[in-house]
């Protein structure tokens, strides 16, 4: 069973573009979408609306920085403090180029910080590359299931 990609994104336009880009990369992984930081934590902790989901960590978490309810940095902090989540790869996927956001993200243990490109083709290429790297090329932590590419 392939591990899903968790996409935490509140902007409908960025969400649609990200899903298109991931689809174009032909990953077999399911993409689970949540719209705010509180919902992301519920998913990761198998509670609330996600109490019955299959347990296990996602292959990668694509996490927006500026989120309603609980911001991306707080979600990242929670992930890195959790024994069961701390080895899960997290990519901060944001429009913020502010140095303090980059520094704080890396200080909290983000695996990568990617600024969303403005141009459509660049955005699609960047997201597709992220999906392939983290779900296919990256060697996951021991005990994880490695993704296989669809042909």
C-alpha positions in Angstrom: 0.0 0.0 0.0 1.4 3.4 -1.0 1.5 6.1 1.6 -0.6 9.2 0.7 0.7 12.7 0.1 -0.8 15.2 2.6 -1.5 18.6 1.0 -2.3 21.3 3.5 -3.5 24.3 1.5 -6.2 26.9 2.1 -6.0 28.8 -1.2 -8.4 27.3 -3.8 -6.4 28.4 -6.8 -3.1 27.1 -5.4 -4.9 23.9 -4.4 -6.2 23.3 -7.9 -2.8 24.0 -9.5 -1.0 21.7 -7.0 -3.4 18.9 -7.7 -3.0 19.3 -11.5 0.8 19.3 -11.1 0.8 16.2 -9.0 -1.5 14.5 -11.4 0.8 15.3 -14.3 3.7 13.7 -12.4 1.8 10.3 -12.6 2.3 9.4 -9.0 0.2 6.5 -7.8 0.0 8.0 -4.3 -3.4 9.3 -3.1 -3.4 13.0 -2.3 -5.2 13.9 0.9 -6.3 17.5 1.0 -6.9 19.5 4.2 -7.7 23.2 4.3 -6.2 24.5 7.6 -3.6 23.6 10.2 -6.2 22.3 12.7 -7.5 19.8 10.1 -3.9 18.8 9.3 -3.3 17.9 13.0 -6.6 16.0 13.1 -5.5 14.0 10.1 -2.0 13.3 11.4 -3.3 12.3 14.8 -6.3 10.2 13.4 -8.9 12.2 15.3 -12.0 14.2 14.5 -13.2 13.6 11.0 -10.2 11.3 10.5 -10.7 9.0 13.5 -11.3 6.0 11.2 -8.6 6.5 8.6 -5.9 3.9 8.1 -3.1 4.7 10.5 0.4 5.6 9.3 2.2 8.7 8.3 2.1 10.2 4.8 4.9 9.9 2.3 5.4 13.7 2.5 3.5 16.6 3.9 3.2 19.7 1.6 2.5 22.4 4.1 1.5 26.0 3.4 2.9 28.5 5.8 0.0 30.9 6.2 -3.0 28.8 7.2 -6.2 29.6 9.1 -6.8 28.2 12.7 -3.2 26.9 13.2 -0.4 28.2 11.0 2.1 26.1 9.2 4.9 26.7 11.6 2.8 25.5 14.5 1.9 22.4 12.6 5.5 21.8 11.8 6.5 22.3 15.5 3.9 19.7 16.5 5.1 17.2 13.9 8.7 17.5 15.0 7.8 17.1 18.7 5.8 13.9 18.0 7.6 10.6 18.3 5.4 9.0 15.7 5.5 11.9 13.2 9.0 13.4 13.6 10.6 11.5 10.7 7.9 12.4 8.2 9.2 14.6 5.4 7.7 18.1 5.5 8.0 20.6 2.6 7.0 24.1 3.3 5.1 25.2 0.2 4.4 28.9 0.4 4.4 32.2 -1.3 6.5 33.8 1.4 10.0 34.8 0.6 10.5 36.5 4.0 13.8 35.5 5.5 12.4 35.1 8.9 9.9 32.5 7.6 12.7 30.5 5.9 14.9 30.7 9.0 12.1 29.7 11.4 11.0 26.8 9.1 14.5 25.3 9.0 15.0 25.9 12.7 11.8 23.8 13.4 13.1 21.0 11.1 11.5 21.5 7.7 13.0 19.2 5.0 12.6 21.8 2.2 11.3 25.3 1.8 9.8 26.0 -1.7 8.4 29.3 -2.8 5.4 28.9 -5.1 6.3 30.2 -8.5 3.9 32.8 -9.9 4.0 31.6 -13.5 1.7 28.6 -14.2 4.2 26.4 -16.1 6.9 27.0 -13.4 4.4 26.2 -10.7 3.3 22.9 -12.3 7.0 21.9 -12.9 8.0 22.7 -9.3 5.1 20.7 -7.8 5.6 17.8 -10.1 9.3 17.7 -9.2 8.5 17.8 -5.5 6.0 15.0 -5.8 8.4 12.7 -7.7 11.3 13.5 -5.4 9.6 12.9 -2.1 7.2 10.1 -3.1 9.5 8.2 -5.5 13.2 9.1 -5.4 13.6 9.9 -1.7 14.5 6.9 0.5 11.9 6.9 3.2 12.5 6.2 6.9 12.7 2.5 7.9 9.3 0.9 7.9 7.8 3.2 5.3 6.4 2.0 2.0 8.2 3.3 -1.1 6.0 4.6 -3.9 6.1 3.1 -7.3 5.6 5.2 -10.5 2.6 4.5 -12.7 3.5 4.0 -16.4 
